[in-house]
């Protein structure tokens, strides 16, 4: 009897195997499970592979995204920033990036003496305004200048012939690098704002010409552990102020119903960037998908804090408007 039962059981197992409708794993593509024979996902981070790039800022214009970044030119035995120019790339799909000719250098600002630090471009009335961080030649400390172009890819030229913000205009802290990392935002009513700072976050209103302050310098109060790298954006009815938090830097953010605050701290958005002390973000919406653009120092063999690489991952919002913590990936955008 036992022998008969075993024969029947073996027959049932054989029949089940022959009629299994589970898809062949070797034929499945774009799976995130490691299976023998599966097609691996493309490694799209960093998105710029030919040069070291840091401090990314993105502009959505028409059907493309324009990615602006500082060019990290420091040799691998040089332990500080060496940055003399900014770069621009464009993409229509967030995967394939086209490099354009160098649009702006520190030498284009005759009143500056170097250091192409963090910057951002915005469009208004058909012109493109680029707010940059440089070292002032005659006023000690970092300064913010403005360049302008008729095209998002440049070339850009100095719009003022002088700095918009200099270190002697702000006295909240005694350091010489507190006037860095400008971010610019135009509200729905047409009012433009410029935020910037290190240790203390400051902002001014801008006149419609985008070249003059419209009122005094204001200080953002109660912004928890602010270090630098503010980025102002809007999603739905909420305004978001994200920024570098502590040091080494994470990215944190606050929310408000107004671009002038008051701001309510909401927590960490992005963890420490791999192999890099700094963390600098850009947040955009493109074709219905939010993106988080940042840099890290993970590119080997020579990547690090002064030889950074720009990466992109998707960003998601909760139903209450808060942002989900960003998951940094090697795959990036597929």
C-alpha positions as CSV (number, residue, x, y, z in Angstrom):
1,X,0.0,0.0,0.0
2,X,2.8,2.4,0.9
3,X,4.4,1.7,-2.5
4,X,1.2,2.6,-4.3
5,X,0.8,5.9,-2.4
6,X,4.4,6.9,-3.2
7,X,3.9,6.3,-6.9
8,X,0.7,8.4,-6.9
9,X,2.5,11.3,-5.0
10,X,5.4,11.2,-7.4
11,X,3.0,11.4,-10.4
12,X,1.2,14.4,-8.9
13,X,4.5,16.3,-8.3
14,X,5.6,15.6,-11.9
15,X,2.3,16.8,-13.2
16,X,2.5,20.0,-11.1
17,X,6.0,20.8,-12.4
18,X,5.0,20.4,-16.0
19,X,2.0,22.7,-15.6
20,X,3.6,25.4,-13.5
21,X,2.6,28.8,-15.0
22,X,5.1,30.9,-13.0
23,X,7.0,33.1,-15.4
24,X,10.6,32.1,-16.2
25,X,12.8,34.3,-14.0
26,X,15.4,34.4,-16.8
27,X,12.9,36.2,-19.0
28,X,12.0,38.9,-16.5
29,X,13.6,42.3,-17.0
30,X,14.2,45.3,-14.7
31,X,13.6,43.2,-11.5
32,X,15.1,44.4,-8.3
33,X,15.6,40.8,-7.1
34,X,18.9,39.2,-7.9
35,X,18.1,36.1,-9.9
36,X,20.5,34.0,-12.0
37,X,20.1,35.1,-15.6
38,X,18.1,38.3,-14.8
39,X,19.0,41.5,-16.6
40,X,20.8,43.9,-14.2
41,X,19.5,47.4,-13.7
42,X,21.5,50.2,-15.3
43,X,23.7,52.2,-12.9
44,X,22.7,55.7,-13.7
45,X,24.1,57.5,-10.6
46,X,26.1,59.7,-10.9
47,X,24.4,61.2,-13.9
48,X,27.5,63.2,-14.9
49,X,30.4,60.8,-15.3
50,X,33.0,62.7,-17.4
51,X,33.7,65.4,-14.9
52,X,33.5,65.9,-11.1
53,X,30.5,68.2,-10.4
54,X,29.0,69.6,-7.2
55,X,26.3,71.9,-5.8
56,X,23.6,71.0,-8.4
57,X,20.8,73.3,-9.3
58,X,18.1,72.4,-11.8
59,X,15.8,74.5,-13.9
60,X,12.7,73.1,-15.7
61,X,12.1,75.1,-18.9
62,X,9.7,74.0,-21.6
63,X,10.3,70.3,-22.3
64,X,13.7,70.0,-20.7
65,X,15.6,70.1,-17.5
66,X,18.8,72.2,-17.4
67,X,21.3,71.0,-14.8
68,X,23.8,73.6,-13.5
69,X,26.8,72.6,-11.4
70,X,30.2,73.8,-10.2
71,X,33.2,72.0,-11.7
72,X,35.4,70.3,-9.1
73,X,38.8,70.5,-10.6
74,X,40.9,69.7,-7.6
75,X,43.6,66.9,-8.2
76,X,43.3,63.9,-6.0
77,X,46.0,65.0,-3.7
78,X,44.5,68.5,-3.1
79,X,42.3,68.7,0.0
80,X,40.2,71.7,-0.7
81,X,37.9,73.1,-3.4
82,X,39.4,74.1,-6.8
83,X,36.5,75.6,-8.8
84,X,36.9,78.1,-11.5
85,X,33.8,77.6,-13.7
86,X,30.2,76.4,-13.8
87,X,28.8,73.7,-16.2
88,X,25.4,73.2,-17.8
89,X,23.8,70.0,-19.0
90,X,20.3,69.4,-20.4
91,X,18.0,66.4,-20.5
92,X,14.5,65.5,-21.8
93,X,14.2,62.3,-19.8
94,X,16.4,62.6,-16.6
95,X,18.6,59.8,-17.9
96,X,20.5,61.1,-20.8
97,X,22.4,64.4,-20.3
98,X,23.9,66.6,-22.9
99,X,26.9,68.7,-22.0
100,X,26.9,72.3,-23.4
101,X,29.9,74.6,-23.7
102,X,31.1,76.2,-20.5
103,X,28.5,79.0,-19.9
104,X,30.2,81.0,-17.1
105,X,33.5,81.4,-15.3
106,X,34.6,83.3,-12.3
107,X,36.8,85.5,-14.6
108,X,33.5,86.8,-16.2
109,X,33.0,88.8,-12.9
110,X,35.8,91.4,-13.1
111,X,35.2,92.3,-9.4
112,X,35.8,88.7,-8.2
113,X,38.9,86.7,-7.8
114,X,37.8,83.1,-7.9
115,X,35.8,80.3,-6.4
116,X,32.8,79.1,-8.5
117,X,30.8,77.9,-5.5
118,X,27.1,77.1,-5.4
119,X,24.7,78.9,-7.8
120,X,21.2,78.7,-9.3
121,X,19.5,79.8,-12.5
122,X,15.9,81.0,-12.9
123,X,14.0,82.3,-15.9
124,X,11.9,85.5,-16.0
125,X,10.3,87.2,-19.0
126,X,12.5,85.3,-21.4
127,X,15.8,86.0,-19.7
128,X,17.8,83.7,-17.5
129,X,19.4,85.0,-14.3
130,X,22.2,83.1,-12.6
131,X,22.9,83.9,-9.0
132,X,26.4,82.7,-8.0
133,X,28.8,82.5,-5.1
134,X,32.3,83.9,-5.7
135,X,35.2,85.4,-3.7
136,X,35.2,89.2,-3.8
137,X,38.5,90.7,-5.0
138,X,38.4,93.9,-2.8
139,X,35.8,93.3,-0.1
140,X,37.0,90.4,2.1
141,X,34.8,87.4,2.0
142,X,32.3,85.6,-0.2
143,X,29.8,87.5,-2.3
144,X,26.8,86.9,-4.5
145,X,26.8,88.0,-8.1
146,X,24.2,87.9,-10.9
147,X,24.8,86.9,-14.5
148,X,22.2,87.0,-17.3
149,X,21.6,85.3,-20.7
150,X,19.0,85.0,-23.4
151,X,19.4,81.2,-23.4
152,X,19.4,78.6,-20.6
153,X,22.7,77.3,-21.9
154,X,24.4,80.7,-22.1
155,X,26.8,82.3,-22.6
156,X,26.1,84.4,-19.5
157,X,27.5,87.8,-18.7
158,X,27.8,89.8,-15.5
159,X,24.5,91.6,-15.2
160,X,25.5,94.3,-12.6
161,X,29.2,94.9,-12.9
162,X,29.3,94.5,-9.1
163,X,28.1,92.1,-6.4
164,X,24.5,92.0,-5.3
165,X,25.5,90.8,-1.8
166,X,28.8,91.4,-0.1
167,X,30.1,90.2,3.3
168,X,30.1,93.6,4.8
169,X,26.3,93.9,4.3
170,X,25.6,91.0,6.7
171,X,26.8,91.1,10.3
172,X,24.9,88.2,11.9
173,X,28.1,86.1,12.2
174,X,31.7,87.1,12.0
175,X,32.8,84.5,9.4
176,X,33.8,85.5,5.9
177,X,31.8,82.7,4.1
178,X,28.3,83.4,5.4
179,X,27.1,84.9,2.1
180,X,27.1,81.8,0.0
181,X,24.7,79.3,-1.7
182,X,22.0,81.6,-3.2
183,X,18.6,80.1,-4.1
184,X,16.0,82.1,-6.0
185,X,12.3,81.6,-6.2
186,X,9.4,83.4,-7.9
187,X,6.1,83.1,-6.2
188,X,2.7,82.8,-8.0
189,X,2.0,86.5,-7.5
190,X,5.3,87.4,-9.2
191,X,7.3,88.3,-6.1
192,X,10.8,87.0,-6.3
193,X,12.9,86.0,-3.3
194,X,16.6,85.3,-2.8
195,X,17.7,83.1,0.1
196,X,21.3,82.3,1.0
197,X,23.6,81.8,4.0
198,X,26.0,79.8,6.1
199,X,25.2,79.4,9.8
200,X,22.4,81.9,9.4
201,X,19.8,81.7,6.7
202,X,18.9,85.1,5.2
203,X,16.6,86.4,2.4
204,X,15.6,89.5,0.5
205,X,12.8,90.3,-1.8
206,X,13.9,91.1,-5.4
207,X,12.5,93.7,-7.6
208,X,11.0,92.6,-10.9
209,X,14.2,93.3,-12.7
210,X,15.8,90.5,-10.6
211,X,18.9,92.7,-10.1
212,X,18.0,94.8,-7.0
213,X,16.9,94.2,-3.5
214,X,13.3,95.3,-2.7
215,X,13.7,95.9,1.1
216,X,16.1,94.9,3.8
217,X,18.0,91.6,4.6
218,X,15.8,89.3,6.7
219,X,16.9,86.5,8.9
220,X,15.0,83.2,9.0
221,X,14.4,82.4,12.7
222,X,14.1,79.0,14.4
223,X,15.5,77.0,11.5
224,X,16.9,73.9,13.3
225,X,20.6,73.2,12.9
226,X,20.9,75.3,9.7
227,X,24.4,75.0,8.1
228,X,24.1,76.2,4.5
229,X,22.6,75.3,1.0
230,X,19.0,76.6,1.3
231,X,16.6,75.6,-1.5
232,X,13.1,77.1,-1.7
233,X,10.3,75.4,-3.7
234,X,6.5,75.1,-3.7
235,X,4.3,72.0,-4.1
236,X,0.6,72.3,-3.9
237,X,-0.3,74.9,-1.3
238,X,2.9,74.4,0.7
239,X,6.3,76.2,0.6
240,X,9.4,74.1,1.4
241,X,12.7,75.4,2.7
242,X,15.3,72.6,2.5
243,X,18.9,73.0,3.7
244,X,22.1,71.4,4.8
245,X,21.8,70.3,8.4
246,X,24.8,70.0,10.8
247,X,28.2,68.9,9.6
248,X,29.0,66.5,8.0
249,X,25.8,67.5,6.3
250,X,22.4,65.9,6.0
251,X,19.5,67.6,4.3
252,X,16.6,68.7,6.5
253,X,13.5,70.8,5.6
254,X,10.8,73.0,7.0
255,X,7.3,73.9,5.7
256,X,5.2,77.1,5.6
257,X,2.1,78.6,4.0
258,X,4.2,81.6,2.9
259,X,7.6,82.0,1.3
260,X,8.5,84.3,4.1
261,X,7.6,81.9,6.9
262,X,7.2,81.2,9.7
263,X,8.8,77.9,9.0
264,X,8.0,74.7,10.8
265,X,10.8,72.1,11.0
266,X,9.8,68.7,9.6
267,X,12.9,66.6,9.9
268,X,15.6,64.9,7.8
269,X,15.0,64.5,4.1
270,X,18.4,63.0,3.0
271,X,21.1,61.3,4.9
272,X,24.8,61.8,4.7
273,X,26.0,61.8,1.2
274,X,28.5,59.0,0.6
275,X,32.2,59.8,1.0
276,X,31.4,63.6,1.2
277,X,31.2,66.1,4.0
278,X,28.7,68.4,2.2
279,X,25.3,67.8,0.9
280,X,23.6,70.2,-1.6
281,X,20.2,69.6,-3.0
282,X,17.9,70.8,-5.8
283,X,14.2,69.8,-5.9
284,X,12.1,70.0,-9.0
285,X,8.9,68.6,-10.6
286,X,9.3,67.4,-14.2
287,X,6.5,65.7,-16.3
288,X,4.5,64.9,-13.1
289,X,7.4,63.4,-11.1
290,X,9.3,65.1,-8.3
291,X,13.0,64.7,-8.3
292,X,15.8,65.1,-5.7
293,X,19.1,66.1,-7.1
294,X,22.2,66.1,-5.0
295,X,25.9,65.3,-5.0
296,X,28.1,62.7,-3.3
297,X,31.8,61.7,-3.3
298,X,31.3,58.1,-4.2
299,X,32.8,58.0,-7.7
300,X,36.1,56.0,-7.4
301,X,39.0,56.0,-7.4
302,X,39.3,59.7,-6.7
303,X,35.9,60.9,-5.6
304,X,35.5,62.7,-2.2
305,X,34.5,65.9,-0.6
306,X,36.3,68.0,-3.1
307,X,35.7,65.8,-6.1
308,X,32.0,65.3,-6.1
309,X,29.4,63.8,-8.5
310,X,25.8,64.8,-9.2
311,X,23.1,62.1,-8.6
312,X,19.3,62.0,-9.0
313,X,16.6,60.0,-7.3
314,X,12.9,60.3,-7.1
315,X,11.1,62.3,-4.4
316,X,7.7,61.5,-2.9
317,X,5.2,63.5,-0.9
318,X,2.9,62.2,1.8
319,X,-0.8,63.1,1.6
320,X,-0.4,65.8,4.3
321,X,2.3,67.5,2.2
322,X,5.3,66.3,4.1
323,X,8.1,64.7,2.1
324,X,9.2,61.1,2.4
325,X,12.8,60.5,3.2
326,X,14.9,60.2,0.0
327,X,16.3,56.8,-0.8
328,X,19.7,57.3,-2.5
329,X,20.4,54.7,-5.1
330,X,23.1,53.5,-7.5
331,X,20.4,52.8,-10.1
332,X,19.1,56.4,-10.1
333,X,16.4,57.1,-12.7
334,X,15.7,54.2,-15.1
